[in-house]
Amino acid sequence: MGRVEGKTAIVTGGASGIGEACAKLLAQEGATVVVSDIDRSGGARVAKEIEEAGGKACFLEHDVTSESRWQEIVAETASAFGGLHVLVNNAGIGVGGLCEHFSLEDWHRQTAINIDGVFLGTKHAIPAMRAAGSGSIVIMSSGAGLSGAPGMSGYCATKGAVRLFAKAVALEMAQLGDNIRVNSVHPGVIDTPIWTKVTPETRAAFGAAATGNAVDPAVLASAMAPVGRAGTPDDIAWGVVYLASDEARYVTGSELVIDGGATA
Ligand SMILES: NC(=O)c1ccc[n+]([C@@H]2O[C@H](COP(=O)([O-])OP(=O)(O)OC[C@H]3O[C@@H](n4cnc5c(N)ncnc54)[C@H](O)[C@@H]3O)[C@@H](O)[C@H]2O)c1
């Protein structure tokens, strides 16, 4: 019996990195998984790999900044799989640059995905989870949602915002007696493709860890994480499986830090 057997989960940003690992481990533990992402080929690949491994999954193309698309995704999930029990609000981007040089356009691009996307997903998942009788909403924040990082003020603002958003909605759900839990997860430096998608301004924020067109998570982690290595996507996904499962039935409004000791 898998740890999330019988549950249906949506994982946003499921085509890559941490979201891909969450989708695969949730499926391995018995959930039916809707992989959602703007990346059509990556999302289809992840859903196919889950099915080939004996799991249940489908891919739905999804821009988390679109409210109308969120309504469709939740409705399609509930009608195709008989309900929605788990939402992993994972899709996110990291745009760096000194505050005084940061453009309003980049600020809005980042907040649209990292905050608006989380708000819209949570808003539309709640009624579906209420109808299903229970729910777990997991919000992918960051170590950068717990403390500041120079050159990453816009990113820190988004990750700090969703940390308190999670707690406030957790309290609403508890008050309403809805059996819907909401928690945030705070990864440290995790080795995913996000580090290859960075702008020159973002690379500059990471100093010596920036090499060529990317930031090297191993170099960054050797300076930041006391355990001396970058985390893997699975290191985060196992925490998400726990929060999604009934093992975490008394866990709500909490923040799960998975960072190799970086904030200890
Ligand atoms: N990698 C790390 O070190 C790290 C650390 C802390 C927090 N995080 C957070 O974890 C989450 C996942 O990051 P990752 O490292 O796996 O990144 P990633 O770049 O590997 O994956 C992010 C995924 O989100 C998708 N995405 C981007 N914009 C989207 C949109 N508008 N709608 C739907 N999908 C969209 C991308 O296509 C991609 O598949 C992010 O929220 C990130 O901020 C990552």
The ligand as an SDF file (V2000), in Angstrom:
LIG
                    3D

 44 48  0  0  0  0  0  0  0  0999 V2000
   16.5160   24.3750   -7.2680 N   0  0  0  0  0  0  0  0  0  0  0  0
   16.6880   25.0190   -6.1110 C   0  0  0  0  0  0  0  0  0  0  0  0
   17.8140   25.1550   -5.5880 O   0  0  0  0  0  0  0  0  0  0  0  0
   15.4840   25.6080   -5.4000 C   0  0  0  0  0  0  0  0  0  0  0  0
   15.6770   26.0720   -4.1010 C   0  0  0  0  0  0  0  0  0  0  0  0
   14.6000   26.6150   -3.4160 C   0  0  0  0  0  0  0  0  0  0  0  0
   13.3490   26.6650   -4.0180 C   0  0  0  0  0  0  0  0  0  0  0  0
   13.2030   26.2150   -5.2920 N   0  0  0  0  0  0  0  0  0  0  0  0
   11.8590   26.3070   -5.8640 C   0  0  0  0  0  0  0  0  0  0  0  0
   11.4240   25.0340   -6.2900 O   0  0  0  0  0  0  0  0  0  0  0  0
   10.5150   25.1600   -7.3880 C   0  0  0  0  0  0  0  0  0  0  0  0
   10.9570   24.2600   -8.5310 C   0  0  0  0  0  0  0  0  0  0  0  0
   12.2490   24.6840   -8.9370 O   0  0  0  0  0  0  0  0  0  0  0  0
   13.2460   23.7690   -9.7770 P   0  0  0  0  0  0  0  0  0  0  0  0
   14.5910   24.0150   -9.2290 O   0  0  0  0  0  0  0  0  0  0  0  0
   12.7260   22.3860   -9.9030 O   0  0  0  0  0  0  0  0  0  0  0  0
   13.1540   24.5460  -11.1780 O   0  0  0  0  0  0  0  0  0  0  0  0
   13.0650   24.0200  -12.6940 P   0  0  0  0  0  0  0  0  0  0  0  0
   13.3910   25.2200  -13.5110 O   0  0  0  0  0  0  0  0  0  0  0  0
   13.8640   22.7820  -12.8770 O   0  0  0  0  0  0  0  0  0  0  0  0
   11.5240   23.6550  -12.8570 O   0  0  0  0  0  0  0  0  0  0  0  0
   10.5250   24.6400  -12.8060 C   0  0  0  0  0  0  0  0  0  0  0  0
    9.3820   24.2190  -13.7100 C   0  0  0  0  0  0  0  0  0  0  0  0
    8.3700   25.2380  -13.6300 O   0  0  0  0  0  0  0  0  0  0  0  0
    7.8540   25.4220  -14.9550 C   0  0  0  0  0  0  0  0  0  0  0  0
    7.2390   26.7390  -15.0850 N   0  0  0  0  0  0  0  0  0  0  0  0
    7.8540   27.9480  -15.1950 C   0  0  0  0  0  0  0  0  0  0  0  0
    6.9390   28.9110  -15.3890 N   0  0  0  0  0  0  0  0  0  0  0  0
    5.7170   28.2990  -15.4020 C   0  0  0  0  0  0  0  0  0  0  0  0
    4.3910   28.7720  -15.5590 C   0  0  0  0  0  0  0  0  0  0  0  0
    4.1190   30.0730  -15.7800 N   0  0  0  0  0  0  0  0  0  0  0  0
    3.3800   27.8670  -15.4980 N   0  0  0  0  0  0  0  0  0  0  0  0
    3.6420   26.5550  -15.2980 C   0  0  0  0  0  0  0  0  0  0  0  0
    4.8750   26.0510  -15.1600 N   0  0  0  0  0  0  0  0  0  0  0  0
    5.9030   26.9220  -15.2100 C   0  0  0  0  0  0  0  0  0  0  0  0
    9.0710   25.2550  -15.8520 C   0  0  0  0  0  0  0  0  0  0  0  0
    8.6900   24.9850  -17.1930 O   0  0  0  0  0  0  0  0  0  0  0  0
    9.7820   24.0950  -15.1840 C   0  0  0  0  0  0  0  0  0  0  0  0
    9.3820   22.8560  -15.6910 O   0  0  0  0  0  0  0  0  0  0  0  0
   10.4840   26.6540   -7.7340 C   0  0  0  0  0  0  0  0  0  0  0  0
    9.3500   27.2420   -7.1370 O   0  0  0  0  0  0  0  0  0  0  0  0
   11.7610   27.1820   -7.1090 C   0  0  0  0  0  0  0  0  0  0  0  0
   11.6760   28.5460   -6.8000 O   0  0  0  0  0  0  0  0  0  0  0  0
   14.2300   25.6800   -5.9950 C   0  0  0  0  0  0  0  0  0  0  0  0
  1  2  1  0
  2  3  2  0
  2  4  1  0
  4  5  1  0
  4 44  2  0
  5  6  2  0
  6  7  1  0
  7  8  2  0
  8  9  1  0
  8 44  1  0
  9 10  1  0
  9 42  1  0
 10 11  1  0
 11 12  1  0
 11 40  1  0
 12 13  1  0
 13 14  1  0
 14 15  2  0
 14 16  1  0
 14 17  1  0
 17 18  1  0
 18 19  2  0
 18 20  1  0
 18 21  1  0
 21 22  1  0
 22 23  1  0
 23 24  1  0
 23 38  1  0
 24 25  1  0
 25 26  1  0
 25 36  1  0
 26 27  1  0
 26 35  1  0
 27 28  2  0
 28 29  1  0
 29 30  1  0
 29 35  2  0
 30 31  1  0
 30 32  2  0
 32 33  1  0
 33 34  2  0
 34 35  1  0
 36 37  1  0
 36 38  1  0
 38 39  1  0
 40 41  1  0
 40 42  1  0
 42 43  1  0
M  CHG  2   8   1  16  -1
M  END
$$$$
